[in-house]
Amino acid sequence: MKLQDAHVVVMGGSTGIGLAAARLARQAGAEVTIAGRSQDKLAQAQRDLGEVRTVAADITDEEAVGQVFETEFLRERKKGKSNNR
């Protein structure tokens, strides 16, 4: 799977299946943002994965999840691209 020019946002991306999904997305060439509750776990995941953005957010909070996606979407629009996949 090739994900060049894609931006993948992984909620719960600092551990477990989310971390594995983020790793696969990075290996496939995507720009990756991971979100999770724990700053410590996000920092460790960032060290493990390399160049990824991290966002502290509680995935059980619907408003916080919406804010993560809105922020990342706006970042992509500013860069001149938007991936609706």
C-alpha positions in Angstrom: 0.0 0.0 0.0 1.4 3.4 -1.0 0.2 6.5 1.0 2.5 9.2 -0.4 0.8 12.6 -0.3 -1.7 11.2 2.3 -2.1 12.5 5.8 -3.3 9.9 8.2 -4.7 10.8 11.7 -4.7 7.9 14.1 -6.8 8.3 17.3 -5.3 6.2 20.1 -2.1 6.1 18.1 0.3 6.0 21.0 -0.1 2.3 21.9 -1.3 -1.0 20.7 -3.2 -1.3 17.4 -3.2 2.4 16.9 0.6 2.6 17.2 0.9 -0.4 14.8 -1.4 1.4 12.3 0.6 4.6 12.6 3.8 2.6 12.0 2.4 1.0 8.8 1.1 4.4 7.5 4.6 5.9 8.0 6.2 3.0 6.3 3.8 3.4 3.4 4.9 7.1 3.0 2.1 9.0 4.8 2.4 12.0 6.9 1.1 10.8 10.3 -0.6 12.5 13.2 -1.2 10.4 16.3 -3.6 11.4 19.1 -3.9 10.0 22.6 -4.4 11.0 26.2 -1.0 10.5 27.7 1.8 13.0 26.8 4.4 10.5 28.0 3.0 7.7 25.7 2.8 10.1 22.8 6.4 11.2 23.3 7.5 7.6 23.4 5.5 6.7 20.3 7.1 9.7 18.5 10.6 8.5 19.5 9.7 5.0 18.1 8.0 6.2 14.9 10.2 9.1 14.0 8.7 12.1 12.2 5.0 12.2 13.3 2.9 14.9 14.8 1.4 14.3 18.2 -1.8 15.7 19.7 -3.0 15.2 23.3 -6.7 14.4 23.1 -9.2 12.1 24.9 -10.8 10.0 22.2 -13.8 9.4 24.4 -14.5 13.2 24.2 -16.4 13.7 20.9 -15.6 17.4 20.9 -11.9 16.8 21.4 -11.9 14.3 18.5 -13.7 16.8 16.2 -11.1 19.4 17.1 -8.2 17.1 16.3 -9.6 16.4 12.8 -10.6 20.1 12.2 -7.1 21.2 13.1 -5.4 18.7 10.9 -7.8 19.4 8.0 -7.0 23.1 8.3 -3.3 22.3 8.3 -3.6 20.4 5.1 -5.7 23.2 3.5 -3.0 25.7 4.3 -0.4 23.4 2.7 -2.7 23.3 -0.4 -3.9 19.8 -0.2 -6.7 17.8 1.3 -7.1 14.1 1.3 -10.7 12.9 1.6 -10.0 9.2 1.6 
